Amino acid sequence: SEFLEGKDEYIYYGVLSLIPVSISLYLSNFSDYIFLPLIFSGITAIYKVKREFEEKEWYFKKIKSQMDKLYKENLRLQEEILENQLSLVLLPIMQSIIKEEITFKEGLFELNEYFGAKGISFIDFVNHKCIIVGDAECKKETLAFIKDEIQVLTSKEIVDILKCKKAYSIVISNKDDLIYGILFILFDENINISDRLLRLIKDYLDFYFSKHVQIQIEEEKCEEEKQDEE
């Protein structure tokens, strides 16, 4: 296809090929047709070469497209493998929190180390307190920026408040949308955390706080019943 492109070029080269034929016919008083087969065979050869190049070009484009797809698929699989490896490291930390093998704050320390974060803060709405590990703070102003369960926080206004370059927020709640608190993971660099890992943290902490809130409710109920008996 590099030689001839489209009908216009066929016409152009066809006209050029007719010039020597016309001259030959004119000189021979239109009785010499020896060049006609040569010209037609030449045009046929050109057409055949063009078709071969078109087929080869189509074949190489197809191979290139398949290679691009395989490359992208390979990258996707590598990302999945890496994410699975990260999940395998994260899971024991979250399970230790659930099983109360470590305290909630100790669990946040583990998460901070796991992500290599600047710090982690948790605004606890249930117990009305702030839990901090690393270089982090609890800022009430940040609550105005929370719109979704899981967010990436990069706007200048909020990172200035949190004194970091990038942050992630996770709303900890139950199935009835009762919010227990908000977790902030702060970074001094542009670190990417997959939604899958953030969702895993949320699911475990949702369960952890749901269980503890239920225990608190039952304890308060028992205390009230004791007071009523007295």
N, C-alpha and C positions, 0 to 999 in steps of 0.2 A: 504493500500500500504506500510505500515511500516513493514509488516510481510514478504511479498514476492515481489521481484522486478525483473520482466523479466523472460524470458524462462529458463535461466541458473539455477535459483533457483528452478524452477519447476522440472527440470531434476535432480538436486542435491537431492531434498527431495524425488522425485520419486524413485531414486536409493536406498536411505536409507530405504525407506519403503519396497522395494523388498527384502532386506536382511533377515528380519524375515520370510517373506513368503517363500523364497528359502530354508532357514534352516528347516522350518516346513515341506515343501514338501519333502525335502531330507530325514528327519527323518521318514516321513510316507511313504517312498518309492514312492513319487510323487502321492499319492492317497488322500491326505487331502487338500481340496480346501476351507476350512472354512474361512481362513484369506483373501481370495481374495475380497469378498464383503466388508469386513471391510476396507481394504486398499483403494479400489476404492471410497467407501463412504467418507473416510478420505480426499482423494485428492479432491473430489468434494466439501467437506465442506471448505477446505482451499481455493479453487478457489472462492467459493461463498463469503467467508469473505473478500478475496482480492478485489473482485468486489464491495462489499459494501463500503469498505474503499476508493476505488478509486472514487466511486460516491459521497461519503461524502466530500472527499477532493476537488473534482471538484466543488461541491456545495458551500463549504466554500470559495474557491478561487473566485467563481463568486460573492458571497455576498461581499467579501473583495474588489473586483474590483468595484462593484457598490457603496460601501461606499466611496472608494477613489474618484470616479467620483463626488459623491454628495458633498464631502468635498471640492474638487477643485471648483466645481460650486458655492458652498456657499461662498467661499473666493472671487471668481470673482464678485458675486453679491454684497458682502459687499464693495468691492473696487469701484464698479459702484455707489453704494448708497453714499459712502463717496465723490466720485468725483462729483456727482450731487449736493451734499450739498455744496461743495467748489465752484462749478460753480454758484450756487444761490447767494453766498456771493460776488463772483467776478463780476458778471454781473452788479449790480448797480453801481459799481465803474467805469466800462468801459462805461456804458450808461451816467453817469454824465460827463465824459470827452467828449463824442460825442455831448451831448446836451449843452456843455460849461457851465454847472452848477458850475464846478470847472475848474481851469486852468490846463494845461497839467502837469505843475510841481506839482501842488497839487494832481493830479491824480497819479503821480509817488510816492508821499509820501504815498498815500493810498495803493498802490501796495506794497510798502516796508513794511508797517505795516501788510498787509494781509499775505504776505509770511514769515514775521519774518526774513527778509533778512538783511545782513550787510549793503547793500547799493544798489542803482540803478543809472546807468549812461546812458545817451542817447547822442550819437554823431549825431547831427542834420546837415545833408548835405545840406538841403534847406536853412537854415538861417545861416549856417556856425558858429555854436556855440555848446557848451557842456552844458547839463543840468544834475546836480548831486543832489541826495538826499541821506542822510545817509553817511556812510563811504565808499565812492567810488571815482574813478577818471576816466577821459577820457584819454586813452592811444592810440596814433596812432599805436603803435606797434601791438596792438591786431587785427587790421584789416587784417593782413596777415594770421590770423588763421581762418577767417570766410570763410567757403566753402559752407554752406547750409543756408536755410532760418531760421531753428531752430537748435541750437546745444547745446550739453552738453559739457562744457569746463572743463576738469580735468587734462590735461597734466601739468607737473611741470613747463614748460616754461611759459605758459600763466597764470597759477594761481599765479606764482611768480610776473608777471607783474601787475596783478590785485590785488595782496596782499590779496588773499582769498584762501579757500580750494576748492571751487567748484563754477562754474558760468554757467549761461545760456545766450545765445545770441539769439536775434530775429531780423531778417532783416525786416525793415518796407519798403514796396514798393507798387507799383500799379500793375495792370494786365499786363502792358507793361514792367515790370521788371525795372522800374525807381525807384532807391533806394532813399528813403527819409532820412533814418538814421538807426542806429543800437542800439538796447536796450540791456544793460547788467544787469543781476540780479545776485548779488554776495552773497555768503554764507560763513560763517566761519565753517559750519558743512556740513556733507554729506546729504543735503536735496534733496529729489526727488520731482520733479514737473512733472506731467503727460503731455504728448504731447498734450492732448486735451485742457488743461488749457492754455498752451503756444500758441496753435493755436488760441484759443479764443482771447487772448491778441493781437496777430498779426492781426487777421481779423478786430478787432475794430480800432486799430491804423492805419492800412492800409487805412481804410475808413476815419478816422479823418484827416490824412495828405493829402489824395487825395482831400478831400473837401477844406482844407485850401490852398493847392497849387493852386487849380483852382481859388479860391477867389483872391489870390495874383496875378495870371496871368491876371485876369479880371481887377483888380485895376491898374496894371501896364499898361494894354492896354488903359484904360480910361485916365490915366495920359498922355500917349503918344499922344492920340487924342487931349487932351486939349492943349498940347504944340504945336501940329501941327496947331491948329486953331489960336493960338496966333501968 
